[in-house]
Amino acid sequence: MKLIDIFYNYLHYLIHPFQSHKEIASGEGKIKALGLYESLGVSWVFVVVAGLIRIVLINLVIFMFLNMFDPGNGILEGMMENRGFTGFYFLILTSVLDVVFYPLITMFILQFWEFVLKSYASMAGVKGDVDKKTKTILSVSLSSHILLVVPVFGEMAQKTAHFIQMYAGIREQMNFSRSLTFCVLLTPVLFFLFLATLMVLIISL
């Protein structure tokens, strides 16, 4: 598949998640399923771009803030001496780390979701190639990372789009009911709440 076709499919996933899954499931139409790691690589490109935009914006804020004050201003000198810009540098560092460790962290999350989806598919008696269906759901959901390039609201928009795409994928690929689909999507929340409760109980003993 050509690079332009990969990005076209990726963008179509984001704009038309339900239609994309229908075309992938039927095998008809121009939209094809990207491999899970292929999709991960494309999403990493947008994560890198988003990280660069964030770093540029942080440096722009620092530059504008410095220009608001006279270089000889005692307040500004005090802030510099007291490391008043540590928070900005910390944001830059976290942005770099987000980009560097994105593939590793995302692969772990994908493995978790793959386990969850396959478990529900097994319990619901889903027919067909469950492994392929699961990987398609996760591959399409990664296209939500395009929205990270949007300044300020990008992360919130990405999480919202990811939820919608997971919902669309589970409904179209697994043919789950609405209630069961929401149960699947809430499973990670319930799992981490269980772990947090268990840790609290262990510490309190």
Secondary structure, DSSP 8 states (H G I E B T S, - for coil): --HHHHHHHHHHHHH-HHHHHHHHHHT-SS-----HHHHHHHHHHHHHHHHHHHHHHHHHHHHHHHHTS-TT-HHHHHHHHTTTTHHHHHHHHHHHHHHHHHHHHHHHHHHHHHHHHHHHHHHHT--S-HHHHHHHHHHHHGGGGGGGGSTTTHHHHHHHHHHHHHHHHIIIII---HHHHHHHHHHHHHHHHHHHHHHHHHHH-
